[in-house]
């Protein structure tokens, strides 16, 4: 099976370089000032005020402009560094030098950049490098940021087919699947827009109910207004839960090839069973060293946190 789209197939944001040439600064002279209206022309106080304002503006230009330029010059290298790393990653990927591409993408993430496209492309690089666990982890991160992306879903499905552990879910699988499906139906922005639409629809129904003098039409508006209110409450609740889920790390992917699940969060704990890379887990609790996990079949245990990718 082939991945649906690799790097290069994704549309990258074009960075347009804008250059502006700034000549020598020429401050306004007496001739460059705008003509003063004739009814103020003979006013000495107005001329003094005009001179004061002009000097104030020039002082601001002299003092604030260099500071602004320094700020721009300070942050400019970070922008171009991130862009250069992204361009380098694409070049390495096309040359099939996947480890180098991975290194560039990881540096971009370490620099504070994060997006669905970035994790998607990094997942592709890990997949081609045969690191299935880290590929799935990045696909899951991309899916969390962009739940409606079909390319991400397809590549995640392909990667999951290569995992070793096949764990049967317990009887509450259906409820969990419905919950997960609702969260991933829209992004948090999508749920927010649906909430706004529901509010506007309800307000329009209320206005029509108040303005209309037709009893039958009033009943229709009232019924639609009630439905709009119910829709708003439902959409707002799901959207809020989706936002909470986005900011909370409730799941994990095994990123090491093989990990031991222990019965206690310490090195002396006994091994209960082992798991392989790519296996998806539910996070019960976590700290810097250990994470309490639960499998889909209900089995629980402890795994070292650095052996997992939490999301």
ZAMARGU-4260 file (C-alpha; in steps of 0.2 Angstrom, whole numbers, plus 5000, padded with zeros to 4 digits):
<rodrens>
0) 5000/5000/5000 | 5006/5017/4996 | 5004/5032/5007 | 4990/5044/5001 | 5001/5059/4999
5) 5019/5062/5004 | 5028/5078/5007 | 5028/5088/4991 | 5010/5083/4989 | 5006/5095/5003
10) 5004/5113/4999 | 5017/5123/5008 | 5014/5141/5013 | 5023/5152/5001 | 5035/5164/5009
15) 5035/5180/4999 | 5051/5190/5002 | 5047/5208/5002 | 5062/5220/5000 | 5061/5238/5003
20) 5074/5250/5000 | 5075/5265/5012 | 5085/5280/5006 | 5093/5293/5017 | 5080/5300/5029
25) 5075/5318/5025 | 5066/5327/5039 | 5052/5340/5034 | 5059/5357/5031 | 5049/5373/5032
30) 5044/5372/5014 | 5038/5354/5016 | 5025/5358/5029 | 5007/5359/5024 | 4999/5376/5021
35) 4991/5383/5036 | 4972/5388/5034 | 4971/5407/5032 | 4961/5410/5048 | 4975/5402/5058
40) 4990/5409/5048 | 4993/5424/5058 | 4991/5415/5075 | 5008/5414/5084 | 5001/5402/5097
45) 4995/5390/5083 | 5012/5391/5074 | 5021/5387/5091 | 5009/5372/5094 | 5012/5366/5076
50) 5031/5367/5079 | 5029/5358/5095 | 5019/5344/5087 | 5031/5342/5073 | 5046/5341/5085
55) 5037/5328/5095 | 5033/5317/5080 | 5052/5318/5074 | 5058/5313/5092 | 5046/5298/5091
60) 5053/5293/5074 | 5071/5296/5080 | 5069/5285/5096 | 5056/5272/5093 | 5060/5267/5075
65) 5077/5261/5079 | 5070/5250/5093 | 5057/5243/5081 | 5070/5239/5068 | 5080/5230/5082
70) 5065/5220/5087 | 5062/5215/5069 | 5080/5210/5066 | 5080/5200/5082 | 5066/5189/5077
75) 5070/5188/5058 | 5083/5175/5059 | 5071/5163/5069 | 5058/5165/5055 | 5071/5161/5041
80) 5078/5147/5051 | 5061/5138/5052 | 5058/5140/5034 | 5076/5134/5029 | 5073/5119/5040
85) 5057/5115/5032 | 5065/5117/5014 | 5079/5106/5019 | 5067/5093/5026 | 5059/5092/5009
90) 5075/5091/5000 | 5081/5077/5011 | 5064/5068/5009 | 5065/5068/4990 | 5083/5061/4991
95) 5076/5047/5003 | 5087/5053/5016 | 5074/5051/5029 | 5084/5052/5045 | 5090/5069/5040
100) 5072/5075/5035 | 5067/5069/5053 | 5081/5079/5061 | 5075/5095/5052 | 5057/5092/5056
105) 5061/5089/5075 | 5072/5104/5075 | 5057/5114/5068 | 5046/5107/5082 | 5059/5111/5095
110) 5059/5129/5089 | 5041/5131/5094 | 5033/5128/5077 | 5018/5116/5077 | 5004/5112/5064
115) 4995/5097/5057 | 5005/5098/5041 | 5021/5098/5051 | 5016/5082/5061 | 5009/5074/5045
120) 5025/5076/5035 | 5036/5071/5050 | 5025/5055/5052 | 5028/5051/5034 | 5047/5053/5036
125) 5046/5041/5051 | 5035/5029/5042 | 5048/5028/5027 | 5062/5026/5040 | 5052/5011/5047
130) 5049/5019/5064 | 5031/5014/5065 | 5027/5020/5083 | 5034/5037/5080 | 5025/5038/5063
135) 5008/5034/5071 | 5011/5046/5086 | 5014/5060/5074 | 4999/5055/5063 | 4988/5056/5079
140) 4995/5073/5083 | 4991/5079/5066 | 4973/5071/5067 | 4970/5080/5084 | 4974/5097/5076
145) 4965/5093/5060 | 4952/5080/5063 | 4944/5081/5046 | 4959/5078/5035 | 4957/5063/5025
150) 4975/5061/5020 | 4980/5060/5039 | 4966/5047/5042 | 4971/5036/5028 | 4990/5036/5032
155) 4986/5033/5050 | 4975/5018/5045 | 4990/5011/5034 | 5002/5013/5048 | 4991/5005/5061
160) 4990/4990/5050 | 5008/4987/5052 | 5007/4986/5071 | 5010/4969/5080 | 4999/4970/5095
165) 4980/4967/5091 | 4970/4971/5106 | 4952/4967/5107 | 4941/4980/5115 | 4929/4977/5130
170) 4910/4979/5128 | 4911/4998/5131 | 4920/5000/5114 | 4904/5007/5105 | 4902/5021/5118
175) 4921/5026/5116 | 4920/5025/5097 | 4905/5037/5097 | 4913/5049/5109 | 4929/5049/5099
180) 4919/5051/5083 | 4910/5066/5090 | 4927/5074/5095 | 4935/5071/5078 | 4920/5076/5068
185) 4925/5095/5068 | 4940/5105/5074 | 4937/5116/5089 | 4935/5131/5077 | 4922/5121/5068
190) 4912/5118/5084 | 4914/5136/5088 | 4906/5142/5071 | 4892/5129/5073 | 4888/5137/5090
195) 4888/5154/5083 | 4876/5149/5069 | 4865/5140/5081 | 4864/5157/5091 | 4860/5167/5076
200) 4847/5155/5070 | 4838/5155/5087 | 4839/5174/5088 | 4831/5176/5071 | 4817/5164/5076
205) 4814/5174/5092 | 4813/5190/5082 | 4801/5183/5069 | 4791/5176/5084 | 4789/5194/5091
210) 4786/5203/5075 | 4774/5191/5067 | 4755/5193/5070 | 4751/5176/5062 | 4747/5164/5075
215) 4752/5148/5065 | 4769/5157/5060 | 4772/5161/5078 | 4770/5143/5083 | 4783/5138/5069
220) 4795/5151/5075 | 4793/5145/5093 | 4796/5127/5088 | 4812/5131/5078 | 4818/5143/5091
225) 4817/5128/5104 | 4826/5117/5092 | 4839/5130/5089 | 4842/5132/5108 | 4844/5113/5110
230) 4856/5113/5095 | 4866/5127/5103 | 4868/5118/5120 | 4873/5101/5112 | 4886/5109/5100
235) 4893/5120/5114 | 4894/5105/5125 | 4903/5095/5112 | 4914/5109/5107 | 4919/5113/5125
240) 4923/5095/5128 | 4933/5094/5112 | 4943/5109/5117 | 4947/5101/5134 | 4952/5085/5125
245) 4963/5095/5113 | 4973/5102/5128 | 4973/5087/5139 | 4985/5072/5135 | 4973/5057/5138
250) 4981/5044/5126 | 4998/5038/5121 | 5007/5028/5108 | 5021/5016/5112 | 5036/5024/5102
255) 5049/5011/5107 | 5050/4995/5098 | 5046/4984/5114 | 5041/4990/5131 | 5038/4981/5147
260) 5022/4985/5157 | 5025/4984/5175 | 5014/4982/5191 | 5022/4997/5200 | 5030/5013/5195
265) 5048/5008/5199 | 5062/4998/5192 | 5059/4984/5204 | 5041/4982/5198 | 5037/4965/5190
270) 5033/4964/5172 | 5015/4960/5168 | 5016/4959/5149 | 5025/4968/5135 | 5019/4979/5121
275) 5026/4984/5104 | 5028/5000/5095 | 5012/5008/5088 | 5000/5002/5101 | 4988/5014/5107
280) 4984/5017/5126 | 4973/5026/5137 | 4983/5037/5150 | 4976/5036/5168 | 4990/5047/5176
285) 5007/5052/5171 | 5023/5061/5178 | 5040/5064/5171 | 5046/5046/5175 | 5031/5034/5174
290) 5014/5034/5166 | 4999/5023/5172 | 4991/5016/5156 | 4975/5005/5152 | 4973/4995/5136
295) 4957/4994/5126 | 4954/4976/5134 | 4955/4984/5152 | 4972/4978/5157 | 4982/4991/5166
300) 5000/4994/5171 | 5015/5006/5172 | 5027/5011/5158 | 5041/5023/5158 | 5035/5040/5151
305) 5050/5042/5139 | 5045/5026/5130 | 5028/5034/5125 | 5021/5048/5115 | 5007/5056/5124
310) 4994/5066/5116
</rodrens>
